[in-house]
Amino acid sequence: MTPEEQDLIRKRQKSRALVMALLLGALVLLTFAISIAKIQMGMGASH
């Protein structure tokens, strides 16, 4: 395998890892937002 091919593979792996990290971050933010909304709804119903 030539160095150019290895660089291309590394770039693909890096971009794939970046996409996965962004998706994971979005999932965490979505879960956090839903949790906050549920907590606020629960507090509003009890008062």
C-alpha positions as YAML, in Angstrom:
chain: A
units: angstrom
residues:
- id: 1
  name: MET
  ca: [0.00, 0.00, 0.00]
- id: 2
  name: THR
  ca: [1.43, 3.35, -0.99]
- id: 3
  name: PRO
  ca: [1.76, 6.29, 1.42]
- id: 4
  name: GLU
  ca: [-0.85, 8.18, -0.62]
- id: 5
  name: GLU
  ca: [-3.36, 5.36, -0.13]
- id: 6
  name: GLN
  ca: [-2.59, 5.24, 3.59]
- id: 7
  name: ASP
  ca: [-3.16, 9.00, 3.86]
- id: 8
  name: LEU
  ca: [-6.47, 8.68, 2.03]
- id: 9
  name: ILE
  ca: [-7.60, 5.89, 4.37]
- id: 10
  name: ARG
  ca: [-6.58, 7.94, 7.43]
- id: 11
  name: LYS
  ca: [-8.51, 10.96, 6.14]
- id: 12
  name: ARG
  ca: [-11.62, 8.82, 5.63]
- id: 13
  name: GLN
  ca: [-11.27, 7.33, 9.11]
- id: 14
  name: LYS
  ca: [-10.83, 10.78, 10.63]
- id: 15
  name: SER
  ca: [-13.87, 12.20, 8.84]
- id: 16
  name: ARG
  ca: [-15.95, 9.15, 9.83]
- id: 17
  name: ALA
  ca: [-14.86, 9.53, 13.45]
- id: 18
  name: LEU
  ca: [-15.77, 13.23, 13.36]
- id: 19
  name: VAL
  ca: [-19.26, 12.44, 12.01]
- id: 20
  name: MET
  ca: [-19.76, 9.81, 14.72]
- id: 21
  name: ALA
  ca: [-18.61, 12.25, 17.41]
- id: 22
  name: LEU
  ca: [-21.04, 14.90, 16.16]
- id: 23
  name: LEU
  ca: [-23.91, 12.41, 16.07]
- id: 24
  name: LEU
  ca: [-23.10, 11.22, 19.59]
- id: 25
  name: GLY
  ca: [-22.94, 14.83, 20.81]
- id: 26
  name: ALA
  ca: [-26.29, 15.58, 19.19]
- id: 27
  name: LEU
  ca: [-27.82, 12.52, 20.86]
- id: 28
  name: VAL
  ca: [-26.49, 13.63, 24.26]
- id: 29
  name: LEU
  ca: [-27.88, 17.16, 23.76]
- id: 30
  name: LEU
  ca: [-31.25, 15.79, 22.66]
- id: 31
  name: THR
  ca: [-31.43, 13.50, 25.71]
- id: 32
  name: PHE
  ca: [-30.47, 16.40, 27.98]
- id: 33
  name: ALA
  ca: [-33.11, 18.69, 26.42]
- id: 34
  name: ILE
  ca: [-35.83, 16.05, 26.76]
- id: 35
  name: SER
  ca: [-34.86, 15.43, 30.39]
- id: 36
  name: ILE
  ca: [-35.01, 19.15, 31.21]
- id: 37
  name: ALA
  ca: [-38.41, 19.45, 29.50]
- id: 38
  name: LYS
  ca: [-39.79, 16.46, 31.45]
- id: 39
  name: ILE
  ca: [-38.46, 17.84, 34.75]
- id: 40
  name: GLN
  ca: [-40.05, 21.24, 34.07]
- id: 41
  name: MET
  ca: [-43.38, 19.63, 33.14]
- id: 42
  name: GLY
  ca: [-43.29, 17.59, 36.33]
- id: 43
  name: MET
  ca: [-42.58, 20.63, 38.49]
- id: 44
  name: GLY
  ca: [-45.33, 22.63, 36.80]
- id: 45
  name: ALA
  ca: [-47.92, 19.90, 37.45]
- id: 46
  name: SER
  ca: [-47.08, 19.61, 41.15]
- id: 47
  name: HIS
  ca: [-47.43, 23.33, 41.97]
...
